[in-house]
Amino acid sequence: MTKTVINSDKAPAAIGTYSQAIKAGNTVYMSGQIPLDPKTMELVEGFEAQTVQVFENLKAVAEAAGGSLKDIVKLNIFLTDLSHFAKVNEIMGKYFDQPYPARAAIGVAALPKAAQVEMDAILVIE
């Protein structure tokens, strides 16, 4: 099986030993996205703005892979404060329609660069 590196300049550049995503067959494995503005590589401020930025970053990588957010079959959400879960649901509703992807929301002690939210995803592109 051929593996293809996916890269988008509309999402933050990888800041470590990883790729934004890897496509294997018709499946795309997206690395975790934190709320970095891809132009400045700085964290956006405020939980709502951070969540929107993460979805925008995921969208950019999905599009670079030839898909879209609707192709996400599994979404993992990492939160430093689970009390923000309702806000994540509200914002997610603006980016996704039914059928929604399978999802996990995981509370963590800390995220890179002191982000409040990070997400990774698996897409299947038909």
BADO-108858 format. One record per atom (N, C-alpha, C, CB): x negated, z negated, y negated; residue in three letters; residue number from 1. Coordinates in steps of 0.05 Angstrom, whole numbers. Last residue first. Glycine has a CB too. Layout:
BEGIN
+--------+--------+--------+-----+-----+
!     xx !     zz !     yy !   r !   k !
+--------+--------+--------+-----+-----+
!      X !      Z !      Y ! ALA ! NUM !
...
+--------+--------+--------+-----+-----+
This chain:
BEGIN
+--------+--------+--------+-----+-----+
!     xx !     zz !     yy !   r !   k !
+--------+--------+--------+-----+-----+
!    282 !      6 !   -168 ! GLU ! 126 !
!    293 !     26 !   -149 ! GLU ! 126 !
!    283 !     54 !   -155 ! GLU ! 126 !
!    324 !     26 !   -149 ! GLU ! 126 !
!    241 !    -47 !   -172 ! ILE ! 125 !
!    249 !    -23 !   -186 ! ILE ! 125 !
!    257 !     -2 !   -166 ! ILE ! 125 !
!    226 !    -13 !   -205 ! ILE ! 125 !
!    245 !   -114 !   -175 ! VAL ! 124 !
!    246 !    -92 !   -156 ! VAL ! 124 !
!    257 !    -68 !   -171 ! VAL ! 124 !
!    264 !   -100 !   -130 ! VAL ! 124 !
!    204 !   -166 !   -201 ! LEU ! 123 !
!    223 !   -144 !   -205 ! LEU ! 123 !
!    222 !   -126 !   -181 ! LEU ! 123 !
!    216 !   -128 !   -231 ! LEU ! 123 !
!    194 !   -233 !   -213 ! ILE ! 122 !
!    190 !   -212 !   -194 ! ILE ! 122 !
!    212 !   -192 !   -199 ! ILE ! 122 !
!    191 !   -223 !   -164 ! ILE ! 122 !
!    163 !   -274 !   -264 ! ALA ! 121 !
!    185 !   -260 !   -252 ! ALA ! 121 !
!    175 !   -240 !   -231 ! ALA ! 121 !
!    201 !   -245 !   -273 ! ALA ! 121 !
!    154 !   -333 !   -306 ! ASP ! 120 !
!    144 !   -310 !   -290 ! ASP ! 120 !
!    167 !   -298 !   -275 ! ASP ! 120 !
!    120 !   -319 !   -271 ! ASP ! 120 !
!    150 !   -369 !   -367 ! MET ! 119 !
!    166 !   -357 !   -346 ! MET ! 119 !
!    149 !   -335 !   -332 ! MET ! 119 !
!    191 !   -344 !   -358 ! MET ! 119 !
!    147 !   -429 !   -405 ! GLU ! 118 !
!    133 !   -407 !   -392 ! GLU ! 118 !
!    151 !   -395 !   -371 ! GLU ! 118 !
!    105 !   -416 !   -380 ! GLU ! 118 !
!    150 !   -472 !   -461 ! VAL ! 117 !
!    164 !   -457 !   -440 ! VAL ! 117 !
!    145 !   -435 !   -431 ! VAL ! 117 !
!    191 !   -445 !   -451 ! VAL ! 117 !
!    119 !   -497 !   -498 ! GLN ! 116 !
!    141 !   -513 !   -487 ! GLN ! 116 !
!    155 !   -499 !   -464 ! GLN ! 116 !
!    161 !   -518 !   -509 ! GLN ! 116 !
!     47 !   -496 !   -500 ! ALA ! 115 !
!     73 !   -482 !   -501 ! ALA ! 115 !
!     94 !   -501 !   -490 ! ALA ! 115 !
!     72 !   -455 !   -486 ! ALA ! 115 !
!     -6 !   -513 !   -502 ! ALA ! 114 !
!     16 !   -532 !   -510 ! ALA ! 114 !
!     42 !   -518 !   -514 ! ALA ! 114 !
!      8 !   -546 !   -536 ! ALA ! 114 !
!    -38 !   -476 !   -477 ! LYS ! 113 !
!    -37 !   -476 !   -507 ! LYS ! 113 !
!    -15 !   -493 !   -518 ! LYS ! 113 !
!    -32 !   -447 !   -516 ! LYS ! 113 !
!     -2 !   -480 !   -416 ! PRO ! 112 !
!    -25 !   -471 !   -432 ! PRO ! 112 !
!    -18 !   -470 !   -462 ! PRO ! 112 !
!    -33 !   -443 !   -422 ! PRO ! 112 !
!     36 !   -542 !   -408 ! LEU ! 111 !
!     33 !   -513 !   -405 ! LEU ! 111 !
!      9 !   -504 !   -422 ! LEU ! 111 !
!     59 !   -497 !   -412 ! LEU ! 111 !
!     54 !   -603 !   -374 ! ALA ! 110 !
!     41 !   -588 !   -395 ! ALA ! 110 !
!     39 !   -559 !   -388 ! ALA ! 110 !
!     13 !   -600 !   -402 ! ALA ! 110 !
!     89 !   -623 !   -335 ! ALA ! 109 !
!     77 !   -641 !   -354 ! ALA ! 109 !
!     65 !   -627 !   -378 ! ALA ! 109 !
!     56 !   -658 !   -341 ! ALA ! 109 !
!    151 !   -590 !   -320 ! VAL ! 108 !
!    122 !   -593 !   -317 ! VAL ! 108 !
!    112 !   -611 !   -340 ! VAL ! 108 !
!    108 !   -565 !   -318 ! VAL ! 108 !
!    209 !   -572 !   -285 ! GLY ! 107 !
!    197 !   -589 !   -306 ! GLY ! 107 !
!    168 !   -593 !   -300 ! GLY ! 107 !
!    212 !   -616 !   -307 ! GLY ! 107 !
!    236 !   -510 !   -272 ! ILE ! 106 !
!    217 !   -530 !   -263 ! ILE ! 106 !
!    207 !   -546 !   -287 ! ILE ! 106 !
!    194 !   -517 !   -247 ! ILE ! 106 !
!    285 !   -471 !   -247 ! ALA ! 105 !
!    276 !   -484 !   -272 ! ALA ! 105 !
!    261 !   -509 !   -264 ! ALA ! 105 !
!    301 !   -491 !   -291 ! ALA ! 105 !
!    293 !   -409 !   -216 ! ALA ! 104 !
!    286 !   -437 !   -213 ! ALA ! 104 !
!    278 !   -446 !   -241 ! ALA ! 104 !
!    263 !   -441 !   -192 ! ALA ! 104 !
!    338 !   -357 !   -194 ! ARG ! 103 !
!    323 !   -371 !   -215 ! ARG ! 103 !
!    316 !   -399 !   -206 ! ARG ! 103 !
!    338 !   -371 !   -241 ! ARG ! 103 !
!    360 !   -290 !   -185 ! ALA ! 102 !
!    356 !   -316 !   -173 ! ALA ! 102 !
!    337 !   -331 !   -193 ! ALA ! 102 !
!    344 !   -315 !   -144 ! ALA ! 102 !
!    392 !   -257 !   -241 ! PRO ! 101 !
!    371 !   -260 !   -221 ! PRO ! 101 !
!    372 !   -288 !   -208 ! PRO ! 101 !
!    343 !   -255 !   -233 ! PRO ! 101 !
!    462 !   -241 !   -245 ! TYR ! 100 !
!    438 !   -254 !   -256 ! TYR ! 100 !
!    417 !   -256 !   -234 ! TYR ! 100 !
!    445 !   -282 !   -267 ! TYR ! 100 !
!    498 !   -181 !   -244 ! PRO !  99 !
!    490 !   -205 !   -229 ! PRO !  99 !
!    463 !   -215 !   -240 ! PRO !  99 !
!    487 !   -199 !   -199 ! PRO !  99 !
!    509 !   -202 !   -311 ! GLN !  98 !
!    513 !   -206 !   -282 ! GLN !  98 !
!    509 !   -180 !   -267 ! GLN !  98 !
!    541 !   -217 !   -277 ! GLN !  98 !
!    455 !   -194 !   -358 ! ASP !  97 !
!    483 !   -191 !   -350 ! ASP !  97 !
!    485 !   -197 !   -320 ! ASP !  97 !
!    495 !   -163 !   -357 ! ASP !  97 !
!    409 !   -222 !   -405 ! PHE !  96 !
!    416 !   -214 !   -378 ! PHE !  96 !
!    447 !   -212 !   -375 ! PHE !  96 !
!    406 !   -234 !   -357 ! PHE !  96 !
!    400 !   -237 !   -457 ! TYR !  95 !
!    381 !   -218 !   -445 ! TYR !  95 !
!    390 !   -207 !   -418 ! TYR !  95 !
!    354 !   -231 !   -442 ! TYR !  95 !
!    436 !   -276 !   -471 ! LYS !  94 !
!    433 !   -253 !   -489 ! LYS !  94 !
!    416 !   -231 !   -478 ! LYS !  94 !
!    421 !   -263 !   -516 ! LYS !  94 !
!    429 !   -315 !   -432 ! GLY !  93 !
!    454 !   -300 !   -432 ! GLY !  93 !
!    454 !   -276 !   -451 ! GLY !  93 !
!    476 !   -318 !   -439 ! GLY !  93 !
!    382 !   -339 !   -449 ! MET !  92 !
!    381 !   -321 !   -426 ! MET !  92 !
!    406 !   -304 !   -424 ! MET !  92 !
!    378 !   -337 !   -400 ! MET !  92 !
!    403 !   -373 !   -488 ! ILE !  91 !
!    386 !   -351 !   -496 ! ILE !  91 !
!    384 !   -330 !   -473 ! ILE !  91 !
!    358 !   -360 !   -504 ! ILE !  91 !
!    432 !   -409 !   -455 ! GLU !  90 !
!    445 !   -395 !   -477 ! GLU !  90 !
!    429 !   -370 !   -485 ! GLU !  90 !
!    448 !   -414 !   -502 ! GLU !  90 !
!    392 !   -429 !   -421 ! ASN !  89 !
!    415 !   -414 !   -410 ! ASN !  89 !
!    429 !   -397 !   -431 ! ASN !  89 !
!    435 !   -434 !   -397 ! ASN !  89 !
!    360 !   -455 !   -459 ! VAL !  88 !
!    349 !   -433 !   -443 ! VAL !  88 !
!    371 !   -416 !   -432 ! VAL !  88 !
!    330 !   -443 !   -420 ! VAL !  88 !
!    395 !   -495 !   -474 ! LYS !  87 !
!    387 !   -475 !   -494 ! LYS !  87 !
!    375 !   -451 !   -480 ! LYS !  87 !
!    367 !   -487 !   -514 ! LYS !  87 !
!    397 !   -525 !   -427 ! ALA !  86 !
!    422 !   -512 !   -437 ! ALA !  86 !
!    415 !   -490 !   -457 ! ALA !  86 !
!    441 !   -533 !   -450 ! ALA !  86 !
!    344 !   -544 !   -423 ! PHE !  85 !
!    354 !   -525 !   -403 ! PHE !  85 !
!    380 !   -511 !   -413 ! PHE !  85 !
!    360 !   -540 !   -378 ! PHE !  85 !
!    319 !   -582 !   -453 ! HIS !  84 !
!    322 !   -556 !   -466 ! HIS !  84 !
!    336 !   -535 !   -447 ! HIS !  84 !
!    295 !   -545 !   -474 ! HIS !  84 !
!    308 !   -624 !   -421 ! SER !  83 !
!    332 !   -627 !   -438 ! SER !  83 !
!    338 !   -600 !   -453 ! SER !  83 !
!    329 !   -650 !   -458 ! SER !  83 !
!    260 !   -616 !   -396 ! LEU !  82 !
!    284 !   -605 !   -383 ! LEU !  82 !
!    309 !   -609 !   -400 ! LEU !  82 !
!    287 !   -618 !   -356 ! LEU !  82 !
!    203 !   -599 !   -424 ! ASP !  81 !
!    225 !   -618 !   -430 ! ASP !  81 !
!    250 !   -606 !   -419 ! ASP !  81 !
!    228 !   -623 !   -461 ! ASP !  81 !
!    169 !   -560 !   -409 ! THR !  80 !
!    157 !   -587 !   -412 ! THR !  80 !
!    178 !   -608 !   -418 ! THR !  80 !
!    136 !   -586 !   -434 ! THR !  80 !
!    188 !   -514 !   -359 ! LEU !  79 !
!    195 !   -527 !   -384 ! LEU !  79 !
!    180 !   -554 !   -385 ! LEU !  79 !
!    225 !   -532 !   -386 ! LEU !  79 !
!    189 !   -451 !   -330 ! PHE !  78 !
!    174 !   -476 !   -331 ! PHE !  78 !
!    179 !   -489 !   -358 ! PHE !  78 !
!    144 !   -472 !   -325 ! PHE !  78 !
!    226 !   -410 !   -289 ! ILE !  77 !
!    224 !   -421 !   -316 ! ILE !  77 !
!    210 !   -448 !   -314 ! ILE !  77 !
!    252 !   -423 !   -329 ! ILE !  77 !
!    225 !   -351 !   -253 ! ASN !  76 !
!    217 !   -379 !   -253 ! ASN !  76 !
!    213 !   -388 !   -282 ! ASN !  76 !
!    191 !   -384 !   -236 ! ASN !  76 !
!    267 !   -304 !   -224 ! LEU !  75 !
!    256 !   -314 !   -249 ! LEU !  75 !
!    250 !   -344 !   -246 ! LEU !  75 !
!    276 !   -310 !   -273 ! LEU !  75 !
!    279 !   -247 !   -186 ! LYS !  74 !
!    272 !   -276 !   -185 ! LYS !  74 !
!    258 !   -283 !   -211 ! LYS !  74 !
!    254 !   -282 !   -161 ! LYS !  74 !
!    292 !   -196 !   -200 ! VAL !  73 !
!    307 !   -208 !   -178 ! VAL !  73 !
!    302 !   -238 !   -176 ! VAL !  73 !
!    300 !   -194 !   -152 ! VAL !  73 !
!    296 !   -153 !   -254 ! ILE !  72 !
!    286 !   -179 !   -245 ! ILE !  72 !
!    304 !   -190 !   -223 ! ILE !  72 !
!    283 !   -199 !   -268 ! ILE !  72 !
!    320 !   -109 !   -275 ! ASP !  71 !
!    307 !   -106 !   -249 ! ASP !  71 !
!    295 !   -132 !   -238 ! ASP !  71 !
!    285 !    -85 !   -251 ! ASP !  71 !
!    336 !   -122 !   -326 ! LYS !  70 !
!    357 !   -121 !   -305 ! LYS !  70 !
!    345 !   -117 !   -277 ! LYS !  70 !
!    376 !    -98 !   -312 ! LYS !  70 !
!    290 !   -116 !   -356 ! LEU !  69 !
!    297 !   -143 !   -348 ! LEU !  69 !
!    319 !   -142 !   -326 ! LEU !  69 !
!    307 !   -159 !   -372 ! LEU !  69 !
!    262 !    -56 !   -327 ! SER !  68 !
!    274 !    -71 !   -349 ! SER !  68 !
!    280 !    -99 !   -339 ! SER !  68 !
!    299 !    -57 !   -361 ! SER !  68 !
!    209 !     -9 !   -312 ! GLY !  67 !
!    234 !    -22 !   -307 ! GLY !  67 !
!    245 !    -36 !   -332 ! GLY !  67 !
!    231 !    -43 !   -285 ! GLY !  67 !
!    158 !      8 !   -317 ! GLY !  66 !
!    178 !     28 !   -312 ! GLY !  66 !
!    205 !     16 !   -305 ! GLY !  66 !
!    169 !     45 !   -289 ! GLY !  66 !
!    122 !    -28 !   -334 ! ALA !  65 !
!    122 !    -23 !   -305 ! ALA !  65 !
!    142 !     -2 !   -297 ! ALA !  65 !
!    128 !    -49 !   -290 ! ALA !  65 !
!    135 !    -33 !   -386 ! ALA !  64 !
!    109 !    -20 !   -380 ! ALA !  64 !
!    107 !    -13 !   -350 ! ALA !  64 !
!     85 !    -38 !   -389 ! ALA !  64 !
!    181 !    -63 !   -380 ! GLU !  63 !
!    183 !    -35 !   -389 ! GLU !  63 !
!    158 !    -20 !   -384 ! GLU !  63 !
!    190 !    -34 !   -419 ! GLU !  63 !
!    159 !   -112 !   -365 ! ALA !  62 !
!    177 !    -98 !   -347 ! ALA !  62 !
!    179 !    -69 !   -354 ! ALA !  62 !
!    205 !   -112 !   -348 ! ALA !  62 !
!    130 !   -124 !   -412 ! VAL !  61 !
!    116 !   -119 !   -387 ! VAL !  61 !
!    133 !   -105 !   -367 ! VAL !  61 !
!    105 !   -146 !   -375 ! VAL !  61 !
!    173 !   -131 !   -448 ! ALA !  60 !
!    152 !   -111 !   -453 ! ALA !  60 !
!    137 !   -104 !   -428 ! ALA !  60 !
!    133 !   -122 !   -474 ! ALA !  60 !
!    202 !   -173 !   -424 ! LYS !  59 !
!    214 !   -147 !   -427 ! LYS !  59 !
!    193 !   -126 !   -431 ! LYS !  59 !
!    234 !   -148 !   -451 ! LYS !  59 !
!    165 !   -215 !   -429 ! LEU !  58 !
!    173 !   -206 !   -403 ! LEU !  58 !
!    185 !   -178 !   -404 ! LEU !  58 !
!    194 !   -226 !   -390 ! LEU !  58 !
!    166 !   -219 !   -486 ! ASN !  57 !
!    141 !   -212 !   -472 ! ASN !  57 !
!    147 !   -202 !   -444 ! ASN !  57 !
!    123 !   -237 !   -471 ! ASN !  57 !
!    219 !   -233 !   -494 ! GLU !  56 !
!    209 !   -208 !   -506 ! GLU !  56 !
!    184 !   -200 !   -492 ! GLU !  56 !
!    205 !   -211 !   -536 ! GLU !  56 !
!    220 !   -283 !   -469 ! PHE !  55 !
!    237 !   -262 !   -458 ! PHE !  55 !
!    227 !   -235 !   -469 ! PHE !  55 !
!    266 !   -266 !   -466 ! PHE !  55 !
!    183 !   -310 !   -503 ! VAL !  54 !
!    177 !   -307 !   -475 ! VAL !  54 !
!    194 !   -284 !   -463 ! VAL !  54 !
!    182 !   -333 !   -459 ! VAL !  54 !
!    211 !   -309 !   -551 ! GLN !  53 !
!    186 !   -294 !   -549 ! GLN !  53 !
!    178 !   -290 !   -520 ! GLN !  53 !
!    164 !   -309 !   -564 ! GLN !  53 !
!    255 !   -342 !   -539 ! VAL !  52 !
!    260 !   -314 !   -545 ! VAL !  52 !
!    234 !   -298 !   -542 ! VAL !  52 !
!    270 !   -311 !   -575 ! VAL !  52 !
!    226 !   -391 !   -533 ! THR !  51 !
!    241 !   -379 !   -510 ! THR !  51 !
!    247 !   -350 !   -515 ! THR !  51 !
!    267 !   -394 !   -506 ! THR !  51 !
!    206 !   -398 !   -584 ! GLN !  50 !
!    187 !   -396 !   -561 ! GLN !  50 !
!    202 !   -382 !   -538 ! GLN !  50 !
!    176 !   -423 !   -553 ! GLN !  50 !
!    252 !   -404 !   -614 ! ALA !  49 !
!    234 !   -381 !   -619 ! ALA !  49 !
!    215 !   -377 !   -596 ! ALA !  49 !
!    219 !   -385 !   -645 ! ALA !  49 !
!    270 !   -453 !   -591 ! GLU !  48 !
!    286 !   -429 !   -589 ! GLU !  48 !
!    269 !   -404 !   -594 ! GLU !  48 !
!    309 !   -430 !   -610 ! GLU !  48 !
!    226 !   -489 !   -604 ! PHE !  47 !
!    234 !   -483 !   -577 ! PHE !  47 !
!    250 !   -457 !   -574 ! PHE !  47 !
!    249 !   -506 !   -565 ! PHE !  47 !
!    174 !   -473 !   -651 ! GLY !  46 !
!    202 !   -481 !   -646 ! GLY !  46 !
!    211 !   -472 !   -618 ! GLY !  46 !
!    220 !   -469 !   -667 ! GLY !  46 !
!    130 !   -418 !   -665 ! GLU !  45 !
!    138 !   -446 !   -668 ! GLU !  45 !
!    168 !   -450 !   -663 ! GLU !  45 !
!    131 !   -456 !   -696 ! GLU !  45 !
!     86 !   -380 !   -623 ! VAL !  44 !
!    107 !   -382 !   -643 ! VAL !  44 !
!    117 !   -411 !   -643 ! VAL !  44 !
!    131 !   -362 !   -636 ! VAL !  44 !
!     15 !   -380 !   -616 ! LEU !  43 !
!     41 !   -390 !   -607 ! LEU !  43 !
!     61 !   -389 !   -629 ! LEU !  43 !
!     37 !   -419 !   -596 ! LEU !  43 !
!    -21 !   -319 !   -626 ! GLU !  42 !
!    -15 !   -346 !   -634 ! GLU !  42 !
!     12 !   -354 !   -623 ! GLU !  42 !
!    -16 !   -350 !   -665 ! GLU !  42 !
!    -33 !   -266 !   -624 ! MET !  41 !
!    -42 !   -282 !   -601 ! MET !  41 !
!    -39 !   -312 !   -608 ! MET !  41 !
!    -70 !   -276 !   -593 ! MET !  41 !
!    -13 !   -230 !   -660 ! THR !  40 !
!    -31 !   -250 !   -670 ! THR !  40 !
!    -44 !   -267 !   -648 ! THR !  40 !
!    -16 !   -268 !   -689 ! THR !  40 !
!     16 !   -195 !   -627 ! LYS !  39 !
!      0 !   -184 !   -650 ! LYS !  39 !
!    -21 !   -204 !   -659 ! LYS !  39 !
!     18 !   -177 !   -673 ! LYS !  39 !
!     45 !   -224 !   -590 ! PRO !  38 !
!     24 !   -206 !   -580 ! PRO !  38 !
!      6 !   -194 !   -603 ! PRO !  38 !
!     37 !   -183 !   -566 ! PRO !  38 !
!     54 !   -291 !   -594 ! ASP !  37 !
!     60 !   -267 !   -609 ! ASP !  37 !
!     38 !   -247 !   -601 ! ASP !  37 !
!     62 !   -271 !   -640 ! ASP !  37 !
!     67 !   -329 !   -537 ! LEU !  36 !
!     47 !   -319 !   -555 ! LEU !  36 !
!     58 !   -293 !   -568 ! LEU !  36 !
!     20 !   -313 !   -541 ! LEU !  36 !
!     97 !   -365 !   -500 ! PRO !  35 !
!    107 !   -353 !   -525 ! PRO !  35 !
!     86 !   -346 !   -545 ! PRO !  35 !
!    126 !   -373 !   -537 ! PRO !  35 !
!     75 !   -340 !   -435 ! ILE !  34 !
!     80 !   -362 !   -454 ! ILE !  34 !
!     87 !   -349 !   -481 ! ILE !  34 !
!     55 !   -382 !   -456 ! ILE !  34 !
!     88 !   -315 !   -372 ! GLN !  33 !
!     86 !   -309 !   -401 ! GLN !  33 !
!     92 !   -334 !   -416 ! GLN !  33 !
!    105 !   -286 !   -409 ! GLN !  33 !
!     57 !   -306 !   -309 ! GLY !  32 !
!     71 !   -324 !   -328 ! GLY !  32 !
!     66 !   -315 !   -356 ! GLY !  32 !
!     63 !   -352 !   -324 ! GLY !  32 !
!     59 !   -239 !   -282 ! SER !  31 !
!     46 !   -265 !   -288 ! SER !  31 !
!     63 !   -281 !   -308 ! SER !  31 !
!     18 !   -260 !   -299 ! SER !  31 !
!    103 !   -206 !   -239 ! MET !  30 !
!     95 !   -211 !   -267 ! MET !  30 !
!     82 !   -238 !   -269 ! MET !  30 !
!    119 !   -208 !   -286 ! MET !  30 !
!    103 !   -159 !   -193 ! TYR !  29 !
!     98 !   -187 !   -195 ! TYR !  29 !
!     87 !   -193 !   -222 ! TYR !  29 !
!     79 !   -197 !   -172 ! TYR !  29 !
!    147 !   -110 !   -170 ! VAL !  28 !
!    129 !   -118 !   -192 ! VAL !  28 !
!    127 !   -148 !   -194 ! VAL !  28 !
!    138 !   -106 !   -219 ! VAL !  28 !
!    157 !    -64 !   -120 ! THR !  27 !
!    160 !    -91 !   -128 ! THR !  27 !
!    139 !    -97 !   -149 ! THR !  27 !
!    157 !   -111 !   -104 ! THR !  27 !
!    151 !    -16 !    -95 ! ASN !  26 !
!    171 !    -17 !   -116 ! ASN !  26 !
!    176 !    -45 !   -126 ! ASN !  26 !
!    198 !     -5 !   -106 ! ASN !  26 !
!     83 !    -22 !    -86 ! GLY !  25 !
!    107 !     -8 !    -77 ! GLY !  25 !
!    127 !     -8 !   -100 ! GLY !  25 !
!    120 !    -21 !    -51 ! GLY !  25 !
!     66 !    -67 !   -131 ! ALA !  24 !
!     60 !    -61 !   -103 ! ALA !  24 !
!     84 !    -48 !    -91 ! ALA !  24 !
!     51 !    -87 !    -87 ! ALA !  24 !
!     40 !    -81 !   -193 ! LYS !  23 !
!     61 !    -67 !   -179 ! LYS !  23 !
!     51 !    -59 !   -151 ! LYS !  23 !
!     70 !    -41 !   -195 ! LYS !  23 !
!     26 !   -138 !   -230 ! ILE !  22 !
!     16 !   -120 !   -209 ! ILE !  22 !
!     41 !   -108 !   -196 ! ILE !  22 !
!     -2 !   -135 !   -188 ! ILE !  22 !
!     16 !   -159 !   -298 ! ALA !  21 !
!     33 !   -155 !   -274 ! ALA !  21 !
!     18 !   -136 !   -255 ! ALA !  21 !
!     61 !   -142 !   -282 ! ALA !  21 !
!    -26 !   -176 !   -329 ! GLN !  20 !
!      1 !   -182 !   -338 ! GLN !  20 !
!     20 !   -179 !   -315 ! GLN !  20 !
!      9 !   -164 !   -361 ! GLN !  20 !
!    -77 !   -206 !   -287 ! SER !  19 !
!    -65 !   -182 !   -299 ! SER !  19 !
!    -37 !   -191 !   -309 ! SER !  19 !
!    -63 !   -158 !   -279 ! SER !  19 !
!   -132 !   -253 !   -295 ! TYR !  18 !
!   -107 !   -244 !   -283 ! TYR !  18 !
!    -97 !   -219 !   -298 ! TYR !  18 !
!    -85 !   -266 !   -284 ! TYR !  18 !
!   -170 !   -292 !   -318 ! THR !  17 !
!   -175 !   -274 !   -295 ! THR !  17 !
!   -149 !   -267 !   -281 ! THR !  17 !
!   -195 !   -287 !   -275 ! THR !  17 !
!   -146 !   -292 !   -385 ! GLY !  16 !
!   -160 !   -304 !   -363 ! GLY !  16 !
!   -164 !   -283 !   -341 ! GLY !  16 !
!   -145 !   -328 !   -351 ! GLY !  16 !
!   -108 !   -274 !   -419 ! ILE !  15 !
!   -129 !   -290 !   -430 ! ILE !  15 !
!   -144 !   -305 !   -408 ! ILE !  15 !
!   -118 !   -311 !   -450 ! ILE !  15 !
!    -77 !   -212 !   -428 ! ALA !  14 !
!    -85 !   -232 !   -408 ! ALA !  14 !
!   -109 !   -248 !   -420 ! ALA !  14 !
!    -91 !   -220 !   -380 ! ALA !  14 !
!    -43 !   -202 !   -489 ! ALA !  13 !
!    -64 !   -195 !   -471 ! ALA !  13 !
!    -70 !   -218 !   -452 ! ALA !  13 !
!    -90 !   -186 !   -486 ! ALA !  13 !
!     28 !   -206 !   -498 ! PRO !  12 !
!      1 !   -217 !   -502 ! PRO !  12 !
!    -19 !   -208 !   -481 ! PRO !  12 !
!      3 !   -248 !   -502 ! PRO !  12 !
!     59 !   -141 !   -505 ! ALA !  11 !
!     59 !   -168 !   -494 ! ALA !  11 !
!     31 !   -179 !   -498 ! ALA !  11 !
!     67 !   -169 !   -464 ! ALA !  11 !
!     49 !    -91 !   -520 ! LYS !  10 !
!     72 !   -104 !   -533 ! LYS !  10 !
!     76 !   -132 !   -523 ! LYS !  10 !
!     97 !    -87 !   -529 ! LYS !  10 !
!     12 !    -68 !   -488 ! ASP !   9 !
!      2 !    -79 !   -513 ! ASP !   9 !
!     24 !    -92 !   -530 ! ASP !   9 !
!    -12 !    -57 !   -530 ! ASP !   9 !
!     15 !    -80 !   -420 ! SER !   8 !
!     30 !    -72 !   -443 ! SER !   8 !
!     17 !    -84 !   -468 ! SER !   8 !
!     60 !    -81 !   -442 ! SER !   8 !
!      0 !    -62 !   -353 ! ASN !   7 !
!     -9 !    -74 !   -378 ! ASN !   7 !
!      8 !    -63 !   -401 ! ASN !   7 !
!    -39 !    -68 !   -383 ! ASN !   7 !
!     -8 !    -68 !   -285 ! ILE !   6 !
!     11 !    -62 !   -306 ! ILE !   6 !
!      1 !    -77 !   -331 ! ILE !   6 !
!     40 !    -71 !   -299 ! ILE !   6 !
!    -43 !    -40 !   -232 ! VAL !   5 !
!    -44 !    -60 !   -253 ! VAL !   5 !
!    -25 !    -51 !   -275 ! VAL !   5 !
!    -73 !    -64 !   -265 ! VAL !   5 !
!    -19 !    -28 !   -168 ! THR !   4 !
!    -24 !    -17 !   -194 ! THR !   4 !
!    -24 !    -39 !   -215 ! THR !   4 !
!     -4 !      5 !   -202 ! THR !   4 !
!    -35 !    -17 !   -101 ! LYS !   3 !
!    -29 !    -37 !   -121 ! LYS !   3 !
!    -37 !    -25 !   -148 ! LYS !   3 !
!    -44 !    -64 !   -116 ! LYS !   3 !
!    -11 !     16 !    -44 ! THR !   2 !
!    -25 !     18 !    -69 ! THR !   2 !
!    -16 !     -4 !    -88 ! THR !   2 !
!    -22 !     46 !    -81 ! THR !   2 !
!    -17 !      0 !     24 ! MET !   1 !
!      0 !      0 !      0 ! MET !   1 !
!    -18 !      0 !    -25 ! MET !   1 !
!     19 !    -24 !      0 ! MET !   1 !
+--------+--------+--------+-----+-----+
